[in-house]
Amino acid sequence: MSQKRLTWVDVTKGFLMILVVIGHYPGELDVPLIKYIYWFHMPAFFLLSGIFFKEIAKDQNSHKIVKKRFMQLMIPYLFFLFIITTVRYSMELALGNFDLSWYLHDLWKLVIAGRFARGAYGVFWFVTTLFFTYLLFIWMTKYLNRIKQIILLVTFYLVAHLESIFAMHVISGSPDKAAQTIPMLWNLDVVLMAIVYFALGYYAKSVWMHITLPWFLGSIGIAIGAIVADRMGFLDYHLSMKFLRYDHPLLDLIIPIAFIIGIVGTFQRLSNILPLHWLTKVEKHSIAIMYLHIFTDIILNDYFQYGLIGFTILGLAIPIIISIAIQKLIPYGKFFLGDIRAKSPIHI
């Protein structure tokens, strides 16, 4: 892979990580910025992962590939799960909470995880969903021909929307509460939707590697048109993968893909003329940012008052500082942050 290609990918992921932080801002805004971010930012991560997926031959042993992906995704997951939980429980004990049933109930939610793990664990669902999406796509591409793959993906997509209809319209209520009435370990049902975006990245790899001007301009037009339609009241579209909210079978493809093409095309062009090193640095520390930005706010918001800008800056800066400290001060710190090139003391 060329350096140029790596640059736009890292820059794009860095930008998307900033949007993840902004998307968890708990305050009120004058414009529905967070709703628009949710239209595309999580599909974008699955799609970008699909672009760099490498198919495994039918006679090839997939054990090493699965182990590698497990170490990249699940080791940081378990590491930050332990760190955050240890700090939380230490704070609870310091405040006098000695109720064993509270800790057992909380631990049970962390085992189930997915959409049931809230607060400081709000992003953990993405990692388990991505890991099992990757495993399922390995199986599909290894044992099924392209036609069968597409048929299965269409089936997954339709089943995901049927589940969403059941949650949003039969159960009804707020999306988070409705989705949590459907028991599911690690948000595995979201894999049905995530794998479609993942596959779109994989199948259209040549398109994504170089967004042509017609695709770029057309997608920008669709994205702007969707925002204008929403602001004028002609469109009421929402997307929340975590809570199974898929509003429209057609728009759930058109709107996210249009935004993703626009963003990828923008950074492919900008990275040719601007260094954008600050975004690559954000991407470099994206693991810590993802896991710690919500917890950072939970700890600090009792002591400081800040708006969206302060929330975003703190949600980036403090996790980056912690990420650097982990790498410098903790033995095998890079390994716990998903760098499988770091020497590991753990044998799996």
C-alpha positions as CSV (number, residue, x, y, z in Angstrom):
1,M,0.0,0.0,0.0
2,S,1.4,3.4,-1.0
3,Q,2.1,6.1,1.5
4,K,-0.4,8.4,-0.3
5,R,-3.1,5.8,0.2
6,L,-2.2,5.4,3.9
7,T,-2.3,9.1,4.4
8,W,-5.9,9.6,3.3
9,V,-7.1,6.6,5.2
10,D,-5.5,7.7,8.5
11,V,-6.7,11.3,8.0
12,T,-10.3,10.1,7.3
13,K,-10.3,7.8,10.4
14,G,-8.9,10.7,12.5
15,F,-11.7,12.9,11.3
16,L,-14.3,10.2,12.0
17,M,-12.9,9.7,15.5
18,I,-13.5,13.4,16.2
19,L,-17.1,12.9,15.0
20,V,-17.4,10.0,17.4
21,V,-16.4,12.3,20.3
22,I,-18.8,15.1,19.2
23,G,-21.6,12.5,18.7
24,H,-21.5,11.7,22.4
25,Y,-21.9,15.3,23.5
26,P,-24.7,15.2,26.2
27,G,-25.7,18.9,25.9
28,E,-28.3,20.6,23.6
29,L,-27.3,22.2,20.3
30,D,-29.0,24.8,18.2
31,V,-28.7,22.6,15.1
32,P,-29.2,18.8,15.0
33,L,-25.5,18.2,14.3
34,I,-25.3,14.9,16.2
35,K,-28.3,13.5,14.3
36,Y,-26.4,14.2,11.0
37,I,-23.2,12.6,12.4
38,Y,-25.2,9.4,13.2
39,W,-26.4,9.3,9.6
40,F,-23.0,8.0,8.5
41,H,-20.1,7.9,11.0
42,M,-20.6,4.3,12.3
43,P,-21.3,2.9,8.8
44,A,-18.1,4.6,7.7
45,F,-16.0,2.7,10.2
46,F,-17.4,-0.7,9.0
47,L,-17.1,0.3,5.4
48,L,-13.5,1.4,5.8
49,S,-12.7,-1.9,7.5
50,G,-14.2,-3.7,4.6
51,I,-12.0,-1.9,2.1
52,F,-8.9,-3.5,3.6
53,F,-10.3,-6.9,4.2
54,K,-8.3,-9.7,2.6
55,E,-10.1,-12.8,1.4
56,I,-8.9,-16.1,2.6
57,A,-8.5,-19.1,0.3
58,K,-10.7,-22.1,0.9
59,D,-7.7,-24.3,1.7
60,Q,-6.0,-21.6,3.9
61,N,-6.0,-22.0,7.7
62,S,-7.9,-19.0,9.1
63,H,-6.7,-19.5,12.7
64,K,-3.8,-17.0,12.4
65,I,-6.0,-14.4,10.7
66,V,-8.7,-14.7,13.4
67,K,-6.0,-14.6,16.2
68,K,-4.5,-11.4,14.7
69,R,-7.9,-9.7,14.5
70,F,-8.8,-10.8,18.1
71,M,-5.5,-9.3,19.4
72,Q,-6.1,-6.0,17.5
73,L,-9.7,-5.6,18.7
74,M,-10.4,-7.7,21.8
75,I,-7.2,-7.2,23.8
76,P,-7.8,-3.4,23.9
77,Y,-11.5,-4.1,24.6
78,L,-10.6,-6.2,27.7
79,F,-7.8,-3.9,28.8
80,F,-10.0,-0.7,28.8
81,L,-13.0,-2.7,30.2
82,F,-10.8,-3.6,33.2
83,I,-9.3,-0.1,33.6
84,I,-12.6,1.7,33.5
85,T,-14.4,-0.8,35.7
86,T,-11.6,-0.7,38.3
87,V,-11.7,3.1,38.5
88,R,-15.6,3.1,38.6
89,Y,-15.7,0.6,41.4
90,S,-13.0,2.3,43.3
91,M,-15.0,5.6,43.1
92,E,-18.2,3.7,44.2
93,L,-16.5,2.2,47.2
94,A,-15.0,5.5,48.1
95,L,-18.5,7.0,48.1
96,G,-19.7,4.2,50.4
97,N,-21.4,1.9,48.0
98,F,-21.0,-1.6,49.5
99,D,-24.1,-3.1,48.0
100,L,-23.0,-6.5,46.5
101,S,-26.1,-6.8,44.4
102,W,-25.3,-3.5,42.7
103,Y,-21.9,-4.7,41.6
104,L,-23.2,-8.1,40.5
105,H,-26.0,-6.5,38.4
106,D,-23.4,-4.0,36.9
107,L,-21.0,-6.9,36.1
108,W,-23.8,-8.8,34.4
109,K,-24.5,-5.8,32.1
110,L,-20.8,-5.7,31.2
111,V,-20.8,-9.4,30.3
112,I,-23.8,-8.9,28.0
113,A,-22.4,-5.6,26.9
114,G,-23.6,-4.3,23.5
115,R,-26.4,-1.8,23.9
116,F,-26.9,-2.9,27.5
117,A,-23.5,-1.4,28.6
118,R,-24.2,2.3,28.9
119,G,-22.4,5.4,30.2
120,A,-18.6,5.0,30.2
121,Y,-19.0,1.8,28.1
122,G,-21.1,3.4,25.4
123,V,-18.7,2.6,22.6
124,F,-17.9,-1.0,23.5
125,W,-20.7,-2.4,21.3
126,F,-18.8,-1.3,18.2
127,V,-15.8,-3.5,18.9
128,T,-17.6,-6.7,19.4
129,T,-19.8,-6.0,16.4
130,L,-16.8,-5.4,14.2
131,F,-15.0,-8.5,15.4
132,F,-18.0,-10.8,14.7
133,T,-18.7,-9.0,11.4
134,Y,-15.1,-9.8,10.4
135,L,-15.5,-13.5,11.4
136,L,-18.7,-13.8,9.5
137,F,-17.3,-12.2,6.4
138,I,-14.3,-14.5,6.5
139,W,-16.7,-17.5,6.5
140,M,-18.8,-16.0,3.7
141,T,-15.9,-15.2,1.4
142,K,-14.1,-18.5,2.1
143,Y,-17.0,-20.9,1.5
144,L,-19.6,-19.1,-0.6
145,N,-19.4,-17.8,-4.2
146,R,-20.2,-14.2,-4.9
147,I,-23.9,-14.8,-5.8
148,K,-24.5,-16.7,-2.6
149,Q,-22.7,-13.9,-0.6
150,I,-25.0,-11.3,-2.1
151,I,-28.1,-13.3,-1.5
152,L,-27.1,-13.8,2.1
153,L,-26.3,-10.1,2.6
154,V,-29.7,-9.1,1.2
155,T,-31.3,-11.5,3.6
156,F,-29.3,-10.1,6.5
157,Y,-30.2,-6.5,5.5
158,L,-34.0,-7.4,5.4
159,V,-33.9,-9.2,8.7
160,A,-32.1,-6.3,10.3
161,H,-34.9,-4.0,9.1
162,L,-37.6,-6.3,10.3
163,E,-36.0,-6.4,13.7
164,S,-35.8,-2.6,13.7
165,I,-39.5,-2.4,12.7
166,F,-40.4,-4.7,15.6
167,A,-38.3,-2.7,18.1
168,M,-39.2,0.8,16.9
169,H,-42.9,0.3,16.0
170,V,-44.2,-2.8,17.7
171,I,-42.4,-2.3,21.1
172,S,-42.1,1.4,20.4
173,G,-40.8,4.0,22.9
174,S,-37.4,5.6,22.8
175,P,-34.9,3.7,20.6
176,D,-32.5,2.8,23.4
177,K,-35.3,1.4,25.7
178,A,-37.0,-0.4,22.8
179,A,-33.8,-2.0,21.6
180,Q,-33.0,-3.2,25.1
181,T,-36.2,-5.2,25.3
182,I,-34.6,-7.5,22.7
183,P,-32.0,-9.6,24.6
184,M,-28.8,-10.0,22.6
185,L,-25.2,-10.7,23.7
186,W,-22.6,-8.2,22.5
187,N,-25.0,-6.6,20.0
188,L,-24.5,-9.6,17.7
189,D,-27.8,-8.7,15.9
190,V,-26.2,-5.5,14.7
191,V,-23.8,-7.6,12.7
192,L,-26.7,-8.2,10.3
193,M,-26.5,-4.5,9.3
194,A,-22.8,-3.9,9.8
195,I,-21.8,-6.6,7.5
196,V,-23.7,-4.9,4.6
197,Y,-21.6,-1.7,5.0
198,F,-18.5,-3.9,5.5
199,A,-19.2,-5.7,2.2
200,L,-19.8,-2.5,0.3
201,G,-16.3,-1.4,1.3
202,Y,-14.9,-4.8,0.2
203,Y,-16.8,-5.2,-3.1
204,A,-16.3,-1.6,-4.3
205,K,-12.7,-1.4,-3.1
206,S,-11.5,0.0,-6.5
207,V,-14.1,2.8,-6.3
208,W,-13.2,3.7,-2.7
209,M,-9.5,3.9,-3.4
210,H,-10.0,6.7,-5.8
211,I,-13.3,8.6,-5.6
212,T,-13.7,10.1,-9.1
213,L,-15.0,13.7,-9.4
214,P,-18.5,12.7,-10.7
215,W,-19.0,10.3,-7.8
216,F,-17.7,13.0,-5.4
217,L,-19.8,15.8,-6.6
218,G,-22.9,13.7,-6.9
219,S,-22.6,12.4,-3.4
220,I,-22.0,15.9,-2.0
221,G,-25.2,16.9,-3.7
222,I,-27.1,14.1,-2.2
223,A,-25.7,14.7,1.3
224,I,-26.5,18.5,1.2
225,G,-29.9,17.7,-0.3
226,A,-30.7,15.3,2.6
227,I,-29.7,17.9,5.2
228,V,-31.8,20.6,3.5
229,A,-34.8,18.3,3.2
230,D,-34.4,17.5,6.9
231,R,-34.2,21.2,7.9
232,M,-37.2,22.0,5.8
233,G,-39.3,19.2,7.3
234,F,-39.5,17.1,4.2
235,L,-37.4,14.3,5.6
236,D,-37.2,12.9,9.1
237,Y,-34.4,10.3,8.9
238,H,-32.5,8.7,11.8
239,L,-29.9,6.0,12.0
240,S,-28.6,4.4,15.2
241,M,-26.9,1.0,14.6
242,K,-26.3,0.5,18.3
243,F,-30.0,0.7,19.1
244,L,-31.3,-1.0,16.0
245,R,-32.9,2.1,14.5
246,Y,-32.9,1.7,10.7
247,D,-35.5,4.1,9.3
248,H,-35.7,3.3,5.7
249,P,-34.3,0.3,3.6
250,L,-33.4,2.5,0.7
251,L,-32.2,5.6,2.6
252,D,-30.1,3.5,5.0
253,L,-27.9,2.8,2.0
254,I,-28.1,6.1,0.0
255,I,-27.6,8.6,2.8
256,P,-24.7,7.0,4.6
257,I,-22.9,6.0,1.4
258,A,-23.3,9.6,0.0
259,F,-21.8,11.1,3.1
260,I,-19.0,8.6,3.2
261,I,-18.1,9.1,-0.5
262,G,-18.1,12.9,0.2
263,I,-15.8,12.6,3.2
264,V,-13.4,10.1,1.7
265,G,-13.3,12.0,-1.6
266,T,-12.6,15.2,0.4
267,F,-9.7,13.8,2.3
268,Q,-8.2,12.0,-0.7
269,R,-8.0,15.4,-2.3
270,L,-6.9,17.4,0.7
271,S,-4.2,14.9,1.7
272,N,-2.5,15.6,-1.7
273,I,-2.2,19.3,-0.9
274,L,-2.2,19.6,2.9
275,P,-0.2,17.6,5.5
276,L,-3.1,17.2,8.0
277,H,-0.6,15.7,10.5
278,W,-2.9,16.5,13.4
279,L,-5.6,14.2,12.1
280,T,-3.1,11.4,11.6
281,K,-2.1,11.9,15.2
282,V,-5.7,11.6,16.3
283,E,-6.0,8.4,14.4
284,K,-2.8,7.1,16.0
285,H,-4.4,7.4,19.4
286,S,-7.9,6.5,18.3
287,I,-8.2,3.4,20.5
288,A,-7.7,5.4,23.7
289,I,-9.9,8.2,22.4
290,M,-12.7,5.8,21.6
291,Y,-12.7,4.1,24.9
292,L,-12.0,7.0,27.2
293,H,-13.7,10.1,25.8
294,I,-17.1,9.4,27.5
295,F,-15.4,8.4,30.8
296,T,-13.4,11.6,30.7
297,D,-16.6,13.7,30.6
298,I,-18.2,11.6,33.4
299,I,-15.3,12.3,35.7
300,L,-14.8,16.0,34.8
301,N,-18.3,17.3,34.3
302,D,-18.9,17.6,38.0
303,Y,-15.9,19.9,38.4
304,F,-15.9,22.0,35.1
305,Q,-18.5,23.6,32.9
306,Y,-17.8,23.3,29.2
307,G,-19.8,23.3,25.9
308,L,-19.3,21.3,22.8
309,I,-15.8,22.7,22.0
310,G,-14.5,22.0,25.5
311,F,-16.1,18.6,25.5
312,T,-14.4,17.7,22.2
313,I,-11.0,19.1,23.2
314,L,-11.0,17.3,26.5
315,G,-12.4,14.1,24.9
316,L,-9.4,14.1,22.5
317,A,-6.6,15.6,24.6
318,I,-6.9,13.6,27.8
319,P,-7.2,10.2,26.1
320,I,-4.2,11.1,23.9
321,I,-2.2,11.9,27.0
322,I,-3.3,8.6,28.6
323,S,-2.5,6.7,25.4
324,I,1.1,8.2,25.4
325,A,1.5,7.3,29.1
326,I,0.3,3.7,28.5
327,Q,2.8,3.3,25.7
328,K,5.7,4.9,27.7
329,L,5.0,3.7,31.3
330,I,3.2,0.3,31.1
331,P,5.1,-2.8,30.0
332,Y,3.8,-3.9,26.7
333,G,1.5,-0.8,26.6
334,K,1.4,-0.7,22.8
335,F,0.2,-4.3,22.8
336,F,-2.7,-3.4,25.1
337,L,-3.6,-0.6,22.6
338,G,-3.9,-3.1,19.8
339,D,-0.4,-2.9,18.3
340,I,0.2,-6.6,17.6
341,R,3.8,-5.8,16.4
342,A,4.6,-5.1,20.1
343,K,6.2,-8.0,21.9
344,S,3.4,-9.7,23.8
345,P,3.6,-11.5,27.1
346,I,0.3,-13.2,26.4
347,H,0.1,-16.4,24.4
348,I,-3.2,-17.3,22.8
